[in-house]
């Protein structure tokens, strides 16, 4: 009986401490981030995207805006690129995409 109890405790311990694989789902802004990168590449076709930051989301009464800052290297010239994607959250229809180049 003691052997069975010890074996059960050992199995439970192994299961508890080994963990179970968990798979994180992509963030809600992932598809908008892909659009931001695509927009940057269309505007600066020879540039490399060096870094990417999701600034946040702004919810308005009839739309939402996802905001991103990309760091771009365009043939040795580095600059920031702010991209705002406004869309209808009911159907994910893009309303407008704004870009603004920054020095930092």
C-alpha positions as CSV (number, residue, x, y, z in Angstrom):
1,X,0.0,0.0,0.0
2,X,2.9,2.4,0.9
3,X,4.5,1.7,-2.5
4,X,1.3,2.5,-4.4
5,X,0.8,5.7,-2.4
6,X,4.5,6.7,-3.0
7,X,4.2,5.9,-6.7
8,X,1.0,8.0,-7.0
9,X,2.6,11.0,-5.2
10,X,5.6,10.7,-7.5
11,X,3.5,10.6,-10.6
12,X,1.4,13.6,-9.4
13,X,4.6,15.5,-8.6
14,X,6.1,14.9,-12.0
15,X,2.9,16.0,-13.7
16,X,2.5,19.1,-11.7
17,X,6.1,20.3,-12.0
18,X,6.7,19.3,-15.6
19,X,3.8,21.4,-16.8
20,X,1.8,21.0,-19.9
21,X,2.6,22.6,-23.2
22,X,0.7,25.8,-23.7
23,X,0.4,27.6,-27.0
24,X,-0.1,31.4,-26.9
25,X,-2.6,32.7,-29.3
26,X,-1.4,35.7,-31.4
27,X,-2.2,39.1,-30.0
28,X,-5.4,40.8,-31.3
29,X,-3.3,43.4,-33.1
30,X,-1.2,40.9,-35.1
31,X,-3.1,41.2,-38.4
32,X,-2.9,45.0,-38.1
33,X,0.8,44.8,-37.5
34,X,1.2,42.8,-40.7
35,X,-0.7,45.5,-42.6
36,X,1.6,48.2,-41.0
37,X,4.7,46.3,-42.2
38,X,3.2,45.9,-45.6
39,X,2.3,49.6,-45.8
40,X,5.9,50.5,-44.8
41,X,7.3,48.2,-47.5
42,X,5.0,49.7,-50.1
43,X,6.0,53.2,-49.2
44,X,9.8,52.4,-48.9
45,X,10.3,49.3,-51.1
46,X,14.1,49.2,-50.6
47,X,14.0,49.7,-46.9
48,X,14.5,47.1,-44.1
49,X,12.2,47.1,-41.1
50,X,14.7,47.2,-38.2
51,X,12.2,47.2,-35.3
52,X,8.5,47.1,-34.6
53,X,6.5,48.4,-31.7
54,X,2.7,48.2,-31.1
55,X,1.9,51.5,-29.3
56,X,-1.6,50.6,-28.5
57,X,-5.2,50.8,-29.6
58,X,-7.6,53.7,-29.4
59,X,-11.3,53.0,-29.4
60,X,-13.7,55.6,-30.8
61,X,-17.5,55.4,-31.0
62,X,-17.6,54.0,-34.6
63,X,-14.0,52.9,-35.2
64,X,-10.8,51.8,-33.6
65,X,-7.2,52.8,-34.4
66,X,-4.2,50.5,-34.0
67,X,-1.0,52.4,-33.6
68,X,2.5,51.2,-34.5
69,X,6.0,52.6,-34.7
70,X,8.4,50.9,-37.1
71,X,12.1,51.7,-37.2
72,X,13.2,51.7,-40.8
73,X,16.6,51.6,-42.5
74,X,16.3,53.0,-46.0
75,X,19.7,52.6,-47.7
76,X,21.6,53.7,-44.7
77,X,19.1,56.4,-43.5
78,X,17.3,55.3,-40.3
79,X,14.1,56.8,-39.2
80,X,10.9,56.1,-37.4
81,X,7.6,55.5,-39.1
82,X,4.4,56.0,-37.2
83,X,1.5,54.0,-38.7
84,X,-2.1,54.3,-37.6
85,X,-4.7,51.9,-39.0
86,X,-8.3,53.0,-38.5
87,X,-10.9,50.3,-39.0
88,X,-14.5,49.3,-38.2
89,X,-14.3,46.8,-35.3
90,X,-17.6,45.3,-36.2
91,X,-16.3,43.9,-39.5
92,X,-12.5,44.7,-39.5
93,X,-13.0,46.9,-42.6
94,X,-10.1,49.3,-43.0
95,X,-11.2,53.0,-43.0
96,X,-7.8,54.6,-43.5
97,X,-4.1,54.1,-43.0
98,X,-1.9,57.1,-42.0
99,X,1.8,57.2,-42.0
100,X,4.1,59.8,-40.5
101,X,7.9,59.7,-40.7
102,X,9.8,60.7,-37.6
103,X,13.4,61.5,-36.8
104,X,13.5,59.3,-33.7
